[in-house]
Structures are given as structure tokens and as C-alpha cells.
Amino acid sequence: MPSGFAVRSSTRHVFEEDIRWLEDMPEGGDLDKYRASASFSWKRLRILMEDPDRIRFKMQVWKAMEADPEFHPPNGITKSADEQKRRAARQLARLHHQVFLPDNIINLNYSIKTGYMMALNEATCLVDPTLSVKIAIGIYLFSNTILSLGTERHLPIFHDVWNKKLLGCYALTEVGHGSNTKLMRTTATYEPESRSFVLHTPDFQAAKCWVGNLGKTATVAIVFAQLITKNECHGLHAFIVPVRDPKTYFTYPGVITGDLGEKLGLNGIDNGYIMFNNYKIPKENLLNRTADVTDDGDYESSFSDPQRILGAVLENLSAGRMGICQESTNRLGKSVVIAVRYAAVRKQFVMTPSNDVAQETPIIEYELHQWRLFPYMAAACVIKIFMSEFTHVYLDNVQKSMEGANIPNLSQLVPEIHSIVSAIKPLITWTCRDSIRECREACGGHGYHKTAALGDMGANHEPTVSYEGDNNVLVQQTSNWILRQWNEYRSGSTAVSPLASVSFLADAPAILRKTFDCRRQSRLTIDFVREAYEWLITRLVADTQRRYDQEIARGASTFEARSKSQVYRAASLSKAYGEFIILHYCMLRINKLVPKDNEAKGLSNILDKLVMMYSLTRLEKHMVTFYQGGYCTGPQMANLVKENILLLCAELKPEAVAIVDALAPPDFVLNSVLGMSDGKVYDRLEKAFRCYPGGSERPSWWSELLNVADKPLTVPVSKL
């Protein structure tokens, strides 16, 4: 049985932790020079970014996967979509035989159980994202939905899925409706005489689609449909729906389903569609924690505890998005590990010619290359630290709310956490997407090779900006919450923000009077960053509300007014708020775990530089708002931000390889010829080139090339 890991954030500072169990990096090669120039221990940074017990758990998973040939990568060859699906299904079956989780995990509380599942999801995602998606949808999301929306009568199906007897899927999105769930058209009509619900799909646009695992392998689904009884629709409800015979994998009569076909990436996931033709399921298959239907067809609320209802809502709204944030954070780190290590090895041109034999310069020495990569390196570290801290906050509060604990201001806590998650999911997934693209380009032509791993990484990451809430829709949920807080303050009442994420809005008049002090020292500090973000968020929320009020005054509906307030205002507000939240929890963890003494000086200095690099490169994107709003005039602030970014590039250069060592998973997991820890890029490229199956052989179609150009095109003539 694996050892447990802490659910609550560690309070031991990083210099009290034993780091000897972390394996050293290999010696020799081009990376040695840069590792030797580091002023801090990469192992200390590693255990700051992630709790040691969690790292140990993931290392255990990775070593087991490395020892099993079923999980070994296909060596630079793209398998057919069907083979990728077969491979993912076999890997899932193999993973069932590994004892990673405690025997009693099903009986552990929400925080501990979910902490384990999140860690396992992160570990498997870095090896093969199709495997982690298959697990997350088919087991974790399915099981958690039953626990949070179902009751005791649904526990048998929960146990069957949890014990891998069945594989589930989650059918919400329809062909014609995704974000607008209110207008989804799959129906579940109660039939009193048979005590059953009749599921029906009126047309193709109402078909459930993009359902992971449904295409080939899932045997049971959670389907969201409009509940109708006694000719009255009561809105979207969740139902457990058997879709295939688990012994034959044939669909049941009344169920029409199939695979969607090939996608840009993640082709190991059998995304499917499903339609119902008056398909009956037992009445008991309704997940009835919040509502139920009597035998006679009366609709009634069956769950009245507001604490637990809010807990269920919070868990279902945010759990999947938190998982995506964790996956994307790790993928962001993986991309910069590859690009920075490659930049330290790859040499081009001679920067400082001398009388000696000319030595080409590693491209990491060039300021332009640093400016391209180091902001993403800083983002990877800052976001990793943030996620470690905020995950504990999230799990603690969901645990308390689901237990029905008497949490003060729970009704305010749930929307605040939801607003934070709705801000960070877009921010982190977009940052990861942009990092992969920049890192691919920074690795030149070699970065385009499949064995560099950046191409597949980008394709597999792409859907994260769309599923579990489209990013551009999610940010609107965040801005709506901030606007409600703003109007509470403006009306004179005290807004309740249990996590105090926007408490500074109470001082809005004073904040908006502040301006940038051009007499500041040449080095910008975290105090400048905090003041700038408080002004920026306050300015954007005021400007968004002003535009909304103008649209209402012109006769627009509230929906139209909200829509007209998004561009340059509400969307930017949510992004700025997300960045501010990330910095807040990152600094909270740093201040808690890094002591203020000489022993930690090297690590503290590096953390300061990483935080400032992330902060300034994000603030730079808001520079127009600072000037438009009068926070600064003249070129001083823009110049200082740019000068500080370039200074940080130069200061982070000798530390960069050690920084990415702290981010790096084992080589088996990284799986990139350009980014392995020993720096032997060209040895691995040679192997990739020369050992490609059939690469040195004459093509089987060689004879077609001899005369194809001499033959005229023959166009078939119709016989009609």
C-alpha cells in the first residue's frame, strides 16, 4: 500500500525537508556548465513548488509505468486512430493492476481521496494524456457525480465503476448547444404506468456529442436531459443510462451511438455521439440528491440542506476544471524544460570572436532567445507554486461544505471559489498553449520532429481551452461575480468575500486616485506589482460597469448590455483578476515555506526574479489600460517595465537550467530527444533519424515514379 501524502499545505519550510531522496542530475555534457553556475539548489525549489509526499507518489507511479512495456511510447511513429484507442484501453486495464491507491481510499474523506486522484491524474497525464482523460472521465468524474448528485440507491453503480467493472462517460454537450445548457433538448419524460423515464432525442442537433469513452468502450453514461413530468419541464437533470451490454459491447435497442472519428489530437480517446429513440430507464436511475419524482409523477425537492447543496454545486462546477489546470501546469513546465535545455546545448554563430579557435555560442546566451523563453519559464514556476497552494484551499473548503459543516458565509464562498476557478482555467490553459507554440518555434526545425514531443503536446493540449467550459465563456462568469461585488461596495453595503480576493475594492476611490511614481528606483518591486494590479482591476471593473450602464440607458437588455461590455473590459478584467490571484497564492506559499535567513538567500533571490518576470510580462500586456486610465503618463512606466524584463533575462540566464531541472519529470516521462537531462541532443537525434522504420529503404511505391509524369490524366467518362 502506498504511503499517504498530506492533504493540507505543508507548514515546514523547505530547508527543514530532506532532499536526498531526489535523484541527482547526470554529470557531463553541455548542461553541466549552466548547472554549475546556479546560485541555489534545484531540489529546494522542487519541494517548494510541490509537496514532497506528492512528488514521491508521482515518482512511484512513473517508475511502475516505466517498468511496464505497455506504457512505453511508440518511438516517434504515429499509430492509427484505432490503434491509439486500443492502446489507451489496454493501458487503462493495466493500470487497474497497479496498487497506487490505498485499499480503503473509497472510505476516505473527500479531500484525501480527491488529492490522491488528482496526483494520479497528473502523473498519468504527463506520460500519456489520453490515458489520464480516459480515467478522469470514465472513473473519477463519473464517480464523483454519483456521490455528489446521487443518493444511497446509486452506490452499487458507483462501486462497479470505481472497481473497474464498468467504464463510464459523461454526456452533457449536444451538437447544437454546449455552453447554453438551458436550451439542451434531450428529454427524459416520466411514465407513471411503467415507473420509468423515457429518453428521447428529437433530432440530430439534440444528439449528445464529444462524449469521451462513448465511441467504443463505455458501457454506462451519466446523461443530462430535460426532466418532464405531468407535461411540465423541470430543467436539466442527471440520469444513469446503460448504453452497451458489458459482455458483448453491442448497444441496447433504442440507443444509437458511434465514434466521432479522428481529431487534431487525443485520438486514443473514443469521443462519441449518442441519440435515444424512446429509450426507457428505471425511475431509480435519476440522480435524486436535489430532486426526485414520486411514483405518481409529482416532482419534489428531496434534499433541503443548503450547506450540502452548495457543496455539491461547487464540486461539480470546479473539480474537472481544477484537474485541467493541474494538467496544463505540468504541460507548461514540460514545454519549457525541453526548450531551455535545448537552448543550452544548441550552438549557433560566434558572439565574441577571439584569436583562439572560434567557439560557437549556445543560443541561450542571446537576449532575444531569453526574452522568448524565460517569461514562460517564470510562468511555469509561479503557476506551479500557485496550484500547490490553491489546491489545498479548494479541497479544504469543498470537504467542509460537502460534509455540511457550518462554514460562515458558505453561500458567498461557493461563488467566489467558482469565480477563481473560472478565471484560472482560461488563464493557465492559454498560457500553456502559447508556451508550447513558442517553445516549438524556439527549437527550430528540430522542434517540429515528432520525437521532440512538442507537436503532439500542442495538439493534445488544444482541446483544454474548449472543454469543461469554453474559456471565453468562463471568464464572463468571473467578471459577473466581480461586478456583483463592485455593486455591493458602491451601494454602501459590505460585500462578503470570504477569501478576500477583491476586498481592496472597498478602497476604490483612493486606489483610482493613485498614479505611477516615476521617481521610483530603477528596479521595480512586488509592492509596485500589487499596487498596479489593484488599480488595474478597480479601473477595469469601474469601466465595465460604466459601459454596461450606458448600454442599459440606450435600451439594451441586460444580456445584450453584458455582451457589449466584454471586449476591452470584462474579459480583460477576468484575466487581470486571475493573474492577481495566481500571484497572491504564490507569494502566500513562498512566504510560508521559505525562511528569511542567509541559508535561503539564494533560493529567495531566484523566487523574487521569477515572480517579477511573470508579473511584469503580464502587466506589460495591460499597458494600454494603464495609460488610458491615467495611471501613468509619458514613457517612464513602459520603459521601466521593459528594462526590468531585460535585466531579469540576463540575471536568470545562469540559473535557467537549474530552474527547469526543478520543473522536470524523469526522462521517461519527458520523452523528448531535445530535452533529456543528460543533454545528449545530437546522439538522440541521430538515433531518431537513422532508426526510423523503413527510413533508409526504397519506398514500396518506387516504380510508380518512373512513368507517372509521362502518362496523361485519364478522366472517367460517364456512360449516361
N, C-alpha and C positions, 0 to 999 in steps of 0.2 A: 504494500500500500504506500502511495506517495506521502511524503510529509506535507502537512498543511502549510499554507502561507497566510501572512497577515491580511486581514480584511481592512483594518483601519490603517491610515497612513502612518508610516514609521515616525517615531519621535527621537530615535537615536541619530546623532549626527554622523555624517559619512566617515569621519575619521575614527569612530568607535567600532566600525564594522570590519570584520575580517575579509580581506580581498584576495587571500592566497589561493582560493579555490577557482578564481577566474584564470583561465589558461593564458599564458604569455603569447604575444605575437611572435611569429617566426623571425629568426635573425637572418641577416644577409640581404643583399639586393638593394634596389634603388630607394625603397621606402625607409631603410634604416636611417639615412641622413636626416629625414624630416622627423622621424620618431625621436631621434636623439636631441633635436632642437626644441622639443616640447618642454614647457615650464611647469607641467602638472602631471599627475597620474591619471591616465585614461580610465583606469579601473575605478578610481574615486568618482569620476564623472559618470561612469556607467551606473553605479549604485545610487547616485543621486537621481538620475533620470528614471530609474525603475527600481522598485523594492527588491532587495536581494532574493527573498524567497520566491518571488515571481520569476526572476531570472533563472533560478535553479530549476523551477518547474518546467519552464520552456526548454532549457538545456536538456532535461531528461526526455522530453518529447522528441526533440531534434535528434538526439543520439539513437533513440529507438527507431526513428524513421530512416536514419542513415544506415542502420544495420539491416533494414528490410528492403530487398531489391524492388519490391512493389512500389516504393516511393521514390526510386531513383529517377532523375529527369531523363527525357528521351534523347539527350545528346544532340541538340541542335536540329532535330528533324520535326517537322510539323506533321502530327498524326491526323488521320481523317477525323471528322467531327464524330462519327460513330465510335471510332476507337477511343477518342478522348472521353466520351460518355462511359464507355465500358471501363476504362482505366479509373475514372473517378468513382464509379460504383464499386469496383474491386478494392480501391484504396479505403473507401468507407467501411467495407466489410472487414478489411484487415485491421483497421483502427479499432474496431469493436473488440479485438482480441488483446489489445494492449491495456494494461492496468495503469492508467494515468490518474484516474479519479478515485477518491476514497470509496470504499464499498458502501458506506452509509450516506453518500452525497445526496441522495433523494430526500433524506430526512433532515438535512442541514438547513439552516435558515437562508433566506433569500440572498443576503449579502455574500455569505461564504460560497454558496452553491454557484451564484452568478459570477463571482470572482474567479472560481475555477474554470467555468465555461468560457469566460472572456479570455483567460490566459491560454486555454487550449485552442480557442479560435484564432488568436493572434499567432500562435506557433504554427498551426497548420496552414494559415493563410500565406505566410512567408515562404513556405515550401511549395504549396500548390493552392492558389486561391479558389480553384474550382472545388477542391475538397472542403475547404472551410465554408464556402457558400452552401454546399450540399448539407453539411452538418447543421449550420446555423438555421437554415430554413426548415429542413426536414425533421430536426430533433428539438433544437433549443427554442426557436420561435414558435413552433407548433406546441411544444410542451408548455412554455410559459403562457401562451394564450389560453390554453385549457385551465391552467392553475389560476390565472387572473380573471378570466371571464366565465369559467365553468364552475361546477359545484361537485359534490361528492359522487354524484352519479356518473361523472365523466372520468373518474380516476382509472377505471380499467383501461380505457383507450390511452390515457396518459402513460400508464405503466407499459403498455405494449410498445408505444413509440419510444419511450425512454430506454427500454430494454432491447431495442433494435429488432423487435419482431415485425414492426411495420415502419414504413418511411412515409412521413407526412409532407404536405405542401400547404401553401397559404394563398388562397385565391381572393384577391380584393380588386385589383385593377381590371377594368373592362376595355375592350377595343375602343369604344367611344368616350370613355370617361376614366380619368386617372385621379387627379387632384380633387376634382369636384365629386366627392363621394355621395353627396346628397342626391345626385341625379343618376346614380347607378340603377340599372334596370333589371338585373336578375331578381326574380321574385321567389319567395317562399310562402305559399298560401296554405293556411291551416285548414285541414279537412277533418271535422269532428267525427264523422262516421268511421273513419279508419285510424283516428288518433295519429295522424301523420302530417308532415309538411310536404307540399308538392313543389319541387323546384322546377323553374321553367325559365328558358332563355327566349325572349320574344323574337330576336333577330341577331344577325352576326355582330352588330355593333355592341350588343349586350353580352357577348361572349367574354368570359374571364380569360385574360391573356397574360403572357410573360410570367407565368406561374412556375417558379423554379422547382424542379424534380417531377413536375407533372407530365412532361413529354413522354417519358418511358418508364420511370421507376417508382413513383409514388403510388401508394395503394389507398390512401385516405387523405382527404383535404379538409381544411377549415375554409368554408365558403361564406362570404359576406353577401347577404341578399336582403331585399326589402321584405320585412315581415308583414304579411297581410292576414287579417282575421276579421270575420264578420264585415267584409267589404271595406275595412279601414286599414290604411298603411301606417305602420308604427315605426318606419325608418329602418336603417341598416342594422342587422343583427348577424351574429356569427353562428354557423352550424357545422357540426362534424358530418362529413359526407364521404361514405365509402365510394371509391371511383373504379377500383380494379380488384379482381379476385387475386389475393396474395399468393394463391397456389398456381395460377395459370398466367397472370398478368394481362388477361383479357378484361376490357372494360365491361361494366354491367349494362344491361339493357336500359335505355333512356339516357345514357351518358355518351356524349360524342367528344372525343379528345384526340389530341395529336401534338407532335413536336413542331415548334415554330420554324425550325431549320437553322442554318448557320448564322452566326452573329459576328461582330467585329472581334470579339474575344470571349473568354469563358465558355468555350464550346463544349467543355466537359459537363456543363450544367444543361440538363434537358428541359429548357423552358418550354412550356406548353400552353395550349388553349383548351377550354372546356365549355361545352354547351349542354343544357339539360332539356329533355323533352318530357315534361310532366313526370319527373323522376321523384318517387316517393322515398322519404326517410322517416324514421320513427320520431314522434314528438319529442322524445327524450334527447334527441341529438341537438336541440337548441342549447347553446351555452347560456345558461339562465342565471348567472350571478346577479345581473342588474334587472332582469325582467323575465317573465315566463307567461305561458298561455295555459289556461285551465283546460280540462278535458272538453268542456263545452265551448271553448273558443274565446273565453274572456281574457283580455290582455291585462296583466297586472305587474306592478313592481314587486320583485321578490327579494330585494336587497336594499335596506334603508340606512345602513351605517355610512354616513358621508365620508368618514375618515378612510374606510376601506375602498369605497368607490373611487375616491380621488387617487388612492394608491394604485388601484388597477388601471385607471386612466393614465397616470404618469408612466407606469411600467410599459404599457402598450405603446404609448406615443414615442417613447425615447429609447427603449432598450436597443432596438435594431440600429438606431442612428448612433448610439454610443459605440456599438460594435464596429460600424463603418468608420467612425473617427479613429478608433484604435488601429484598425487595419491600415487606413490611409496614412496614419502617423508612422507606422513601421515601414510602409512602402516608400514614403517620403525619405526616411533615413536610408533605406536601401539604395535609392537612386543616387543620393549624394555620396555614399560610400564608394560606389562604382566610379563616379566621375572624378572625385577628388583623388582617389588612389591612382587612377589612370593619369590624371594631370601631373602627379608627382613622378611618374615613370616616363611618360611620353616627352620626348625632347624634339624641339624644332628651332632652328636658327641659333645664332650666337649673339647673346645680348651684349656681352662685354669682350670684344676681341682683344687678344694679347699676343705677345711674341711666341708664347708657348703654343702647343698643339690646340687648335680650336676645339672647345668643348661646347656641344650644343646645350641649350638651356631647357630645363623642364618647363612645360607650359604653365605650371602652377606659379611660376615666377612672374608671369606677365600680369600687369594690373587689370587688363581687360578680362582675362580669364578668372581672376579672383572676383571681380565685380559681378561676373555672371553666376558663379557658383556659391560664393560664401554667404550671400543672403539666404539661399535655400539651406545651406548647412546650418546657419543660425536658426532658421525656422524649424528645422528638424529637431534640434536640441530643445528649443524653447517649448515647442508644442508637445514634445515627449514629456518634459517635466510637468507641463500643464496637465496632460492627460493622466499622469500618475496621481496627481493631487486631486483633480476634479472627479475622477472615477470614484474615489473614496467618499467624497461629498455626495455624489449621486447615489451610490449603493446604500450609504447610511440612511439617507432620507427616504428612499423607496422602501427599504426594510421597515422602518418605523411606521410609515404610512400604511403599508400592506398589513402590518400586524394590528392596525387600529390603535396604535399608540396615540396618546393625546398630545399631538405636536401643536404648539402655539402657531397660529396663522397658517395652518396647513393649506387652506383654500387659497392663500396668496403664494405659498411656497411652490405648489404644483405648477402654476403658470409661469413662475419665474424660472424654475429649472427647465421647463419646456422651452421658454424663450432663449435660454442659454444654449441648449442643445440645438435648437433651430438656427442659431447663429453660427455655432462652431462646425456643424456638419458641412454646410456650404463652404465655409472659410478653409477648413482643413482639406476637404476633397479638391477644391480648386487649387490650393497651394501645391498639393501633391501632383495634380495633373500638370501644372506649369513646371514644376521641378523636373518631372520625368522628361518632358519635352526639351527643356534647357540642357539637362544632363546628357540626353541623347545627342543633341547638337554639339555639345562641348567635347564629346568623344569622337567627333568627326565621322568619317566613313566607317571606322571600326565599330562605332556605336550603333550602326544600322544592322550589323550582323546579328543573327538570331542568338548566337551564343553570348553576346554582350548582355542579354536579358532585358534590355531597356525597351525594346519594341513590344515584346509580349507584356511587359509590365504596364506600358501605357495603354495597350488595348484592353487588358484585364481590369485596369483601374477606371476606364472611361465610364462605365455604367453607374459608378457610385454617385455621380453628380445628378443622376436621374431617379434611381430607386430609393425607396424608403423616404420619399418626399423630394420632389424636384427642387433643386437648390434655389431657383429664383422665386418659387412659391414659399419655401420655408422662411426665407429672410423677411417676407411680409408678415409672417406670424410673430417674428421677433419685433419688428418695428411697431406692429399694432399694440403689443404689450408695453413697449416703452412709451408710446403715445398715451396709453391709459394712465401710466404712472405720471407722466408730464401734466396731464389734465387734473389729476388729483392734487398735485402741488399747486397748480395755477388757481384752483378753486379755493385754496386756503386750508384744505384738509390735509391730514398727514397720510401720505401714501405708505403702504406697508410693503417693504421689500425685504423679506426675511434674510436673504443672502447679501443685502446691502449693495447689490450690483449697480444701482443707479441712485443711491442715496444722495449723491452730490447734486442732483437736480434740484434739491431743496434750496441750494445756494445759487440758483441760475442767474439772478440779476448781477451778483458780484462776479460770477465766473465770466459772463458775457462782457463785462467791462474790462477784463484783463486783456493785455496785449503782449506781444513778444518783446522781451527786453533785449535790444540789440547790444547792450553793454555787457551781456553775459560773457563768460570766459570762452575761449575758442573750443573747448571740449564740452559738448552737451552731456547732460546727466539724466538719470532716471527721473529726477524731480521735474525736469523740463518735459519729459515724455508724459508723465502723469498729468501735469497741468494742461499740456497740449491736447491730450485725449479728452479730458473733462470739458474743455472749451469746445472741442470739435463735436462731441456727442450732444452737448447742450445746444450748440448752434444748429446742428442738423435736425434735432427734434423740434426746435422752435420753427425752423424754416419749413419742415414737413407739415406741421400743424397750420402754419400760415397759408401754405398752398392749398391744403385741404379746405380751410375755411373760405378761401377765395372761390374755390370750385362750388362749394355749397351755396355761397351767395349768388353765383351765376345760375343756380337752379339745378345743379347736378345732383344725382342720387348719391347716397353715402358710398355705394360700391364704386360708382364712376369717380367720385372725388378721391377715394383711396387709390384707384388705379392711376389717376392723373398726378398723384403725389409720389410715385415710386422713383422715376428716373431722376438722378442727381440728388435725391432727397432721402426717401425712406430706405431705398436699397443701400445707399451709402451709409446711412445711419446704422443699419444692422451690421454691416461689415466692420465699421469702426467700433461698435459695441463688442463684437466678437473678438476683435484684436485686443481691446482693453481687458476683457475677461481673461483671455489667454495670458496676458502679461500679469494680471493680478494674481492668479493662482500659481503661475510660475514663480513669481517673487515670493509668494507665501511659502512655497516649499523650499526655495533656496534659503530664505531667512531662518527657517525652522531647522534645516539639516546641515547647513554649512556654518561652522563656528567662526566667530570673529577673532581669530588669533593668527599668529605667524605661520603655524602649521598649514593653515588653509589658504594662505595668501595667494599662492599660485593658482589654485582652483577658483578662488573668488574673483581674481582678475580676469580669468578666461570667461567665467559666467557673466561678469559685467559686460565684456566685449560682445558676447553672443546675444545678450538681451538687448544691448544698444544697437547692434547690427539689425536684429529683427525689427526693433521699434522704429528706427529711422527709415529703413527701407519701406515699411508700411506707411509711416506718416508722409513720406515723400509722395505717395500716391494720392494724398488728400490735400496737396499743396494749393490747388486752385481754391478750395473752400476756405483755407486759412486767409488767402489774400482777398477773396470776395467778401468774407465776413469781417474784414478789418483787423484780424488778429495780428497781422504783420503788414508792413509797407516797405517798399524798397527791396533790394536783393539780399539783405543780410541773412534772413532766416533760411531761404532756399540755398544760399551759398554755404552757410554753416552746416546744414544737413548733408549736402553733397560732400563737402570737405571732410566731415566726420566719417561718412561712409567709406571714403577712400583711405583715410587714416586707419580705420578698423580693418580694411582689407590687408594693408601692409602688416598690421600687428597680428592678425590671425594666420597669416601665411605660414610662419614656422610652427604653428600649433595645429594646423588643419588636419594632418594625417592622424595625429593622436586623437583629435576630436572625432573623426569618423571611425577610428578604432572603437571608441566608446559606443558608437551607434551600431556597429557592425554585428550581424549574426554570424555564426560559423560559416566557413566557406561552402560547406554542403548546401546550406540554406541560401547563401548569396548567389551561388551558381552563375557567376559571370566571368568570362575569360579576361575581362578588363579590370576586375575589382578584387581578385583574391588577395588574401592577407600577405602572401609572400612576394607580391609584385611581379611575378613572372608572366607578364603580359604576352611577350612575343613567343615564348615556349608554348603557351596555350593557344595562341592564335595559329601557330604553325600546325598544331595538332588538329584544330578545328578545320583548317583549310585542307590539309592533306588526308585527313581520315574521314572526310565526308563520304558516306556510302555512294559509290559509283562516280565520285567526282573526277577520277583520273581515267575513267573508261570511256570508250567510244559510245555515243548515245545509241539506243536501240533503233532510233528513227533516222540514223545517218543516211541511209540510202534515199530517203525522200528528198534530201538536199541536192542530189545530183542532177535531177532534171525538172524539179518543180518550177523553176523560173522559165523553162523552155516551153512548158505546156500552157496553151491558152485556157482561160477560165471557161468552164463548161456550165452554162446556165440551164437548169432543168426547164423543159418546155411543157406547158400544160397540155394534156390530151383533150381538154374540153374544146 
